[in-house]
Amino acid sequence: MNVDDFKRMYVIELQELRSVEEQLVEALPRMAELVQHPQLRHALESHLEETKRQRDRLDQLLRGYGVSTREYEDGSMRAIIREAERWANMVSHPDSRDAGIIASAQRVEHYEIAVYGTLATWARQLGLREDERVLHAILAEEKRADENLSRLAEINVNRDAASSADLWQPESTGEPPAYQAPMRYVRQGSRAVSHRIEDSPLVSMLIVGAAAYLFAHLMRSGPERYYGRTQSYRAQH
């Protein structure tokens, strides 16, 4: 499709923005179901209701232009939501999963802030005063939602995820619980040795060379000593 009119481009972007809100209406309940922190769940559920109202206001603007509200889908938001859900379902640690959900929700908010800010500017340049007013009002709501998520992350969610990280054990490791901790230290010790060798290549070369020399010396002298002992034993008996 070739778009050579700025106002037409604005309307198409408005239709895609409406698609953003519709996708979020579908995705936010799924995200909230995975959340453990009650404050975060409440924030997502509250924003869901706010998102529905934002979608309805965009519908009113689009009806004024006589265009379909479902003609276009925003592919960028679809990709953001798909990645957020994949990540949330992959993390089994509940506090870490909540931290990841906040990060994903803020990516959504930042994308919306960018699009709403752009379209509000376009509406002003096109002289569409009512559109500009509505878009600026929704933009302010998105910024408040982002600030609320930031507070939750800093005060509760991220702190809980960080404090519980050292205590968390995977649900299934294939090893008895009492065996997991010693093996962890063994693995850490082996990594420390390997790092020392990597950090001091000259020392490691000298160690390897000395070991090779000692091994070769033992191989040369070993058979003779063994043979001598055998002959002496035979002579005595």
N, C-alpha and C positions, 0 to 999 in steps of 0.2 A: 504494500500500500504506500502510495506517494502522498505525503502531506506537505503542502506548500503554503499553508495559511497558519499564522501564529495562534489565532483563536481556536482553530480546529485542533491544533496540537495541544492547546490547553485543555480542551474538552476531553480529548482522548486520555490525557494524563489524569484528569479528574475521574474518568471511568476506571482507570487502572487503580487509582487510589481507593475508590469504592471497593474494588476487588481485594485490596489489602485488608480492609476492615472486615469484609466477609470471611476471608480466610482465617483471620484471628478469632472471629466468633466461633469458628469450628475448632480451632487449635487450642485456645486457652483452657477449656474444660479438661482436655486430655493432659495438659501440662499440670493443672491444679491437682488432678488425681494422683500424680506421682510425688507430690510435695509432702514432706514431713512436718516442717515448721508451720504452726497454725497461722502466724502473722503473714507469712509469705502466701499461704493458700488464700487467706482473706484478701490480700492485695490483688492476687490474680483474679479472684472471683469478682471483686469490685471493679476491676478494670474491664472485665468481660461486659458488665452492664454498661459501662461508659462507652465501650467500643460499639455496642449495639446502637446507642444513641448517636454516635458519630457516623455510623453507616447510614442511619435514617436521615441525618442532616445532609449528607452527600447525595442521597436519593432525591431530596427536595431540589437541590441545585441542578442535578442532571435532568430532572423532569422539566425544569425551566428551559432547557435547550432542546427538548423533544427527542432525546436519545435514549437508548437502552441502558439500563443500569448493569447489565450482565454481558455486555458485548466483548469486553476485554478482561484478561486475567493477568495479574502482575506476576511475572515469572520469578523476579528477584525475591519477593516475599515467599513464594512457594518453596524456593531453594533454602531460604533461611529457616523456615518452619521444618522442612524435612531434615535438615542437619540438626536442629534443636531436638527433635524427637528421637533421632538416631542416637545422639549423644546421651540423652536422658535415660533411654532404655539400656544403654551399654554400661552405665555406672551403677554398681551394686551398693556402694557405700551411701547410706541415706543422707548424711550431712553433705558429702561431696556432691551428690546428685542435686540437692537443693541449691548449692553454690553454682553448679553448672546451669540449672534452670534460670537462676537470676541473670547469669551472664547472657544466656540466650534471649531472655525477655528484654534485656537492655539493648541487645543488637537490634531487636525488632523496633524498640522505641527510637533508637538513633536513626534507623532507616525512615521511620515515619516522620520524625522531626525534620529530616532533610527534605523529604518530598513535600510535606505541608508548608515548610518555609519557602521552597521554590515556587509552589503554586500560589501562595499568598502574594508573593512578589509579582508573578505574572498577572494575577487578577488586578493588582493595583495598576500595573502598566497598561492593561487593557481597559481600564476604567470600570471594572466590574466591582463596585463598592460592596454589594451584599455578599458576593463570593469572598471578597477579601476579609470581611468581618467574620464570616463563618469559619474560614480557614485559619485565621489568627486565633480565634477562640479555641478551636480544636488543637492547634499547635501548643497553646498554653497548657491544655490538659495533658498532652503527651509529655511535655517537659516536667510537669508535676509528677506524673507516673514514673518517669525515669529517676527523678530525685528521690521518690519514695523507695524505689528498688535499691538505690545506692545506699540509703540509710539502713535498710534491712540487711544488706550485704555486709556493711562495715560493722554494725552493732551486734548482729546475731549470727547470720548464716555463715559467712566466711570464717568468723572466729570459731564457731563450733566445728566447722570442717577441719580447720587447722589444728585445734586442740585434740580432736579425736583421731587424727591421722595415724599417730604412733600406736594407738590402742587397737586399731581395727585389724582384724584377721579375716581373710577371705573365708567364705562359707565352705568352700570345698577346695582343698589343696592337694588331696591324695596322700597326705601325711598325717599321722596321729598328732593331736594338739600339743602334746609334750615334746614332740620331735621337731616341731616347726621352728621354735626359737633357736635351739642349738644349730640347726642347719642354716638358719639365717646368718648367724655369726660366722660359721664356716665359710659361707659364700662371700660374706663381707671381707673375711681375712684373706681369702684367695684373691679377691679383687685388689686388696691393698698391696699384696706382694706383686701382683702383675703391674700395678701402677708404679711401684718403686723400680721395677726392671725397666719399664718404659721411660721413666724419668732419668735413669742413669744407664744409658746404653753401653758406655765404656766399661763400667764396673761389671755389667752383666757379661760382656765379652770376655773379660779376664776370668770371671768365675767359670764360665763354660770352658775356656781353654785349659784352666787348671784341672778341671774335672776330667776332661778328655785325656790330658797327659797322665794323670794318675791311673785312669782306667787302662790305658795302653801299657803302662809299666806293670800293672798287676797281671795283665794278660801275658806279657813276655816272661815274667818271672814265675808265674803260677805253675805251669806244667813242669818246669825243672824241679822246683821244690817238691812238688807232689811225687815226681818220679824218684827223687832221692830218698824220700821217706819210704816209698814202696820197696826199693832195693834193700834198704837197711832192715826193714821188717822181715823180708824174705831170708836175709843172711842170718838173722837171729833165730829163725825157726827152721 
